[in-house]
């Protein structure tokens, strides 16, 4: 029986034409886009909507392309973290202050200190820096500050605080144990005694003095969640008197000394 001509099989011809069309697409040359450059060939991996209206606007814009994977909230957090990031062990890489057009005033950089293994732990009274006062050496500034509670009327207790242990936490606990013996006007003089303690500590240790001065005009904050008087407390609204005392000392150290 003779084989019928190909034209009598309607399903074969479209299949052949389809194959020819695919071959033509594969070998088709790329056209050039005036906005985004060469167009991808057929079969190339999908590279996104490179010729969409939004892409054209980004290509012709003079501004850098934003990171579409970062939300505005994340971007703001990254900016704030850069402002507070330390440079080396001590100083932030951000400028000393940043201008806020909404508030019409500069935003001060903040330096937090409290924890032992964080930068600026030496700003706390628990740092291992001995202090000399009236010919006696106190293991830490915490020892000296706690002994001030008994210096005038209970010198024996003041000496006990100085020598009870090398650890500042023990000196703190011992002073609390003898709370009934604390001078009655302590709340009236405690900030003054803290000023004396910090002045002696930082003037007797030049490296600490440099560290304090290198903070520029940053706000110094004791990040303690247990003390709302010397620190900022659990609600972070505390008085931060230790940070304020350090700022006063920093300003005092910056004043030029007058030669008589």
RAMOKA-V260178 format. One record per pair of residues at least 12 apart in sequence whose ideal C-beta (glycine too) atoms are under 6 Angstrom apart, sorted by sequence separation. I is the first residue (numbers start at 1). J is the second residue. D is the distance in Angstrom with one decimal. If there is no record, write none. Layout:
# RAMOKA-V260178
I/J/D + I/J/D
This chain:
# RAMOKA-V260178
229/241/5.8 + 230/242/4.2 + 131/144/5.2 + 161/174/5.7 + 36/50/5.3 + 147/161/4.3 + 161/175/5.8 + 36/51/5.9 + 146/161/5.1 + 147/162/5.5 + 125/141/4.4 + 126/142/5.6 + 25/42/4.5 + 92/109/5.5 + 125/142/4.0 + 143/162/5.5 + 221/240/5.7 + 125/145/5.9 + 222/242/4.5 + 35/56/4.9 + 157/178/5.7 + 222/243/5.2 + 221/243/4.8 + 36/59/5.5 + 220/243/4.1 + 35/59/5.3 + 138/162/5.5 + 157/181/5.9 + 146/171/5.0 + 142/168/3.7 + 149/175/5.8 + 220/246/4.7 + 139/166/4.8 + 154/181/5.4 + 220/247/5.5 + 140/168/4.4 + 143/171/4.6 + 90/119/5.9 + 142/171/5.6 + 146/175/3.9 + 89/119/5.2 + 153/183/6.0 + 86/119/5.0 + 149/182/4.5 + 149/186/5.8 + 212/250/5.3 + 126/168/4.4 + 148/193/4.3 + 198/245/5.7 + 195/245/5.7 + 194/245/5.2 + 198/249/5.3 + 145/197/4.6 + 144/197/5.2 + 141/197/5.0 + 141/201/4.5 + 131/200/5.2 + 131/201/5.1 + 129/201/6.0 + 129/205/5.4 + 122/208/5.4 + 111/215/5.4 + 111/218/4.6 + 114/222/5.6 + 109/218/4.3 + 110/219/4.8 + 111/220/5.4 + 112/221/5.1 + 114/223/4.2 + 114/224/5.1 + 108/219/4.8 + 110/221/5.8 + 112/223/4.2 + 96/216/4.3 + 90/211/5.6 + 96/217/5.3 + 91/214/5.3 + 123/246/6.0 + 90/214/5.7
